[in-house]
């Protein structure tokens, strides 16, 4: 009879495998999307960090335990939360342009600075 801990590991392996496969399918759909936009790029960055986190967790469940791998998972988790905040600010700025006068928003600069800032904050706060 299997223990509860082994059953929990098996369930997590199946769930993380499903996440990895579904994100690969999502990448396929994004590649076939006819209109490329900055919002799509921001979602792609978020999905990539979620994909890497799930892949690292899956490799950890299959026995590859490393301190560096754990650090990467921690950084990716913090990056996801910060990137969701940036994505919310991005959409808020777009909705504000619909309400008032339309003005050009620096999308490229916003995405670049947001990636660098989120990465820097997640690296600094994960350092022990």
N, C-alpha and C positions, 0 to 999 in steps of 0.2 A: 504494500500500500504506500502510495506516495504521501509525503508530508505536505503540509500547507505551504511551506516555504518553496518547495520544488514546484508546486502547482502555481504559486504566485510568479515564479520566474518564467514558467512556460507561458502563462497568460501575457506577461509583459513582452516576451519574445514575439508572440503572435501579434500583439497590438503595435509594437514598434515596427515590425515588418510590414504591417498594413499601412502605417503612416508613411514609411519610406516608399512603398509602391504607389500609394495614392498621390504623393507629391511628385513622383516621376510622371504619373499620368497627367497631373496638373501642369507640369512643365511642357509636356507635349501639347496640351491645349493652348497654353500661352504662346508657344512658338507659332501656332497656326492662326492666332488672332490677327485679323487684318489691320487693325489700327493700333499702332504702338504709341504710348503716351507716357508722361512722367509718372502718373498715378500707377500705371501698370508696372513701371520700373520699381517703384517703391514697394509694391506688393510682391514683386519678384525678389527683392532683397529680403523682405520679411520671410517669405516662404523658403528661401535658401538657408537662412539661419535656423529656421525650424527643422528643415531637412537635415542639416549638419548635426544639430543637437540630437535628433532621433537616431541618426546613423552612429554617432558616438555612443549613445546609450545602448544601442543594439550591439555594437562591438564589445562594449563593456559586459553586457549580459552573456555573451558567448565566450567570455573568459579573458579578454584582453584588458587587464587592469593596469593602469598607469597613472602616476601622479599628474603627468602632463595632460593626459586625456581628461582627467577630472577637472583640471584647471580650464581647459577649453570648454567643457560643458558648462562650467560656472560663468565664464565670460559670455558664452552664447545666450545663456538664460537671461543675463542682465541686459545684453544687447537687444533681445527680443522685446523686453518691457520698454526700454528707452525708444526703440524704433517704433513701437505702437504709439507712443506719445508723439513722436515726430509725424507719423502718418495722420494722427488726429489733427495736429496743427496744420498740416498740408491741406486736408479737406476743409477745415474751418476757414482757411484763407481763400480757398476756391469759392466756398459758399458766400463769403463776405463780398467777393467781387460780383456775384449775381445780384446781391441786394443793393449795392450802391453803384457808383460809377466803376466801370471796368478800367482797371489799370494793369499794366503788365507786371506779372509776378516773376521774380527770378528763380524759376524752377530748378535749373541746373545748379546754380549756386546753393540753393536751399538743400538739395539732395546731397551734394558734395559735403557741405558743412555739417549736415545732420549725420551723415555716415561717420565722418571724422570725430565729431563730438560724442556720438553714442559709443563708438569704439574706444575712444580715450577714457570716457567715464567708466565704461564697463571694465577696462583693463586696470585703471587706477583703483577702483573699489574692490576688485578681485584680488589684488596683490596683498600678500600677507607679510 
